[in-house]
């Protein structure tokens, strides 16, 4: 699992805290679910494009799959930044945040 892969990096507590925060706020926006939706939409768009083209290389690709993939990557980037901030909070929180995040 993702948590087991992050454990050697010391990020397991940060991921647990971040996922709990996302679960508590998912009525507003769930970055994990959105990344999954984008991944599925990109795959669907890619499959639809393949069916539409049906071997005709002259048809123009609409780029829907690429757009969904870009949106999914943006969600993953947000999640990574949130994970880094959560790691900072876990690491420095007990000391009163003497080291700034910036």
Order of alpha helices (4+ residues) and beta strands (2+ residues): alpha-alpha-alpha-alpha
